[in-house]
Amino acid sequence: MDYDVLVVGAGIAGEEASLNLAEMGYKVLLVEKGPSIGGKMVLLSKTFPTLDCASCISTPKMAATYHHPNITLITYAEVTETVRKEDGSFKVRLLQKPRYINESACTGCQQCEINCPVMIPDEFNFGLTVRKAAYIPFSTAIPQKAVIDIDNCILCGACEKVCPAGCIDFTQTPQEIEYTVGSVILSTGFELFDAERKVQYGYKRYKNVITAMLMERLLAPTRPYNTVLRPSDGKVPDNIAFILCTGSRDNTVENPVCSRVCCMYSFKHTQLLMGILPLADITIYYMDIRAFGKGYEEFFQQTKAMGAFLVKGRVARIEENENGNLILHYEDIDNGGVKKQAEHDLVVLSIGLLPNIEITGAFKKDKLLLDDFHFIKEVDEDIHPGKTSIDGVFLAGTSSGPMDIPDTILHAAAAATHSAVHVEKIKRGR
């Protein structure tokens, strides 16, 4: 075997599984399809219910993963095929996408980014800011290596002229690489619900209807502005609404599953907003409150005690005023289901978590089974958490279903243990 374990996806689950295995002495190949590791946790402001800095948790783990001698990291690459061999190991084919820079020579000096004339919306900040065609994804990216967005590059040569290491290379092409590994851990994470599917809420039609992930960026220490501003006119909002279960527990968008984190991150946003905008009124429209974890109920009660308004009732639709304010039409269940209206100057849609099953296409012969909600199926989540329908393939984190960060870390540790057992069986068989 070239490596004992292949870990696909370098978010918090992939990092945790890799570090667990590496500390046990196993050789790990960690593959990430993006130019940096870190996953979605690097986008977050703080974590609930402790309000710890998300970056302060994720960045040291990213660095530990990158520098561990038993972990080989390949970024900007995708798994295209995984075939189980007769001895229980796997033959894996990767597609290495070109960065158009010599990664070993790049020092991360950002001269290419500074001098690049092309500006495009920055996906890291959900379009709130811009980035260059030659760029490092974010300030704490690991590895600190530039990547050239060839689809938006105008081939002006400015980056080549200023690069002190001479590492710009436009001749690079995609490369296929093959490895043999003993086991595979899938930590490919989740997809966010596309709020445009809830047409009645007017996302992208009304500028002041935003998603919770965009609010995360507005609240984060690395936020693009120095305060929270609404998109339409740059006004500081003073009457904010959160609509929970947007895209979760909703058969109309074919997702009846509770996403498990929406209630709690909305309370987190509320508390942070009350610190930044102490005079703002904040209303939370909800179906049910699900505060199931350690300290979650206390966090919920604290949010209410701080002055948040809670309205039990589903929001039916949203309309926009001429001044950009939004009129919410909803039912007030606690008052007999009476239909009401309320005006807010900013609405946050608490979007849910959807399955990310792109990796399933890499299994050409043995097929990964999916559960009723299209997440990758665990054969027995109580006795063997993380074990899939393919012997030797395991799940870590939200690839198996919605979960919060503590459960994700525990699930990743379980996957690492199962994977180590499988590798030992292969070695004994030899």
Phi, psi and omega in degrees: 000141174287321178219153178289316186222137169260126175249123183255112181106121186246045168277199184298325180290314180296320178296315181297315179297318180297315181294321177300313180293318181297321179292337176277356177099005180274148177273123187245135170253113182254121184244130180233131184282340177272172180284349178221151173278174177124330178064207184279346182293333180291346179276343191281157177275293178223172179252150176259152002264008186269347184058034172288151178294122182296319181294327179292338177271314188283321185296313177299324179291323175299314181295318179297321178294315184295324187263356183290130184295339181267003181244123172258120184257130173236114178258166178059042182218154181229148175276120182260334181204138177224120183236128179283132180266171186296329181275004180096351176276184186226139170263123188239135177246129179247150171248110178273114180280147182283134172275342186065024170221153175281105189298323181290334181269337183294132180257358181072028183286343177069014178296324178296320180291317182297321186265354178292132183273352186269129177239131178222160180303138183271115181293335179297323178255021176053039176082003179289333179230183178240160172230173179267168175290329170257122191201160164255129193307318177199171192297327181254023182300142175228121003283154177279069181234141180285160173220143179255121177283091189295336180291336180248356179289138179261007177055042181279341179084003182299322181293321179298322184291328187257348183293115183290337181266354181061038188261002177289129184217096181279002179270355181297146178228160176301141181235138175263135181231142178241141177223158170247127182231156182280327183209163181229131173245126180260113179233054189273001171073206187231169170251151177273143177298135178279106186296342177296339179292337173269078188303325184294346179267350171073021179299132184075346169271322177253119187297332184267014168257114183237170177262165181295329179291325175292322175297323175306315182292327178291335183261345187290153176302331178266025185298153183288335179243170181273358178205183179269122180235144177276148191294328191292321186219006180074012179286144172284118185289147177235005178211096190249140178240142171247132176249107182283164178058036174281104182088005175240152180049045188220104181291340181291338176246017174061037176222084181281000187277142169284132182278353169073342184243347189295317178301312188288320179288335175290322175294322177299312178301318181299313181295320179293320178296323179294333175282323181279319182237077187296340181265358183282143172269134181233127181240135179245118176264125187219161172268304175215153175260126180240093180249082194263339189270178180296122179080000184287317179297319178297322179295320177297313180296325177295320179298317178296318182294334179283351174113011177289142176268130179245129180238118178276112180163146180278133175282124183279315181200167180232138174238157183247135174277171179295331181274006179091351176291162187238136178256119179262129175257121186213168174254136179261095187294323181293343177245041173082017178075025180292136177283131183224171175230150176214145181253133178225153179262355173208134179238130179249123178269116180278086187283152184263186184253133180242159180292147173245101187248018180304324184294337182299334179291346180280348180262099190278326184258289173287131183258136174284129178281146176251153178275186184295343182251012173075011167280160178294131190280134169269131184292330176203092187290344179273314184270320182231071181298132178093351181278130182260184180286349178254123180298124180098355178248129185229162183247145175227124175081212192283004171294340179260350181154166181297138174199161180273181186294314178301317179292326178298316180294318177297318181295321178296321178296321177296318179298319179297320179295312178301318182295319179297320178298317180296317180297320179295325177297319179296316182294321178292327179293333178283000000 
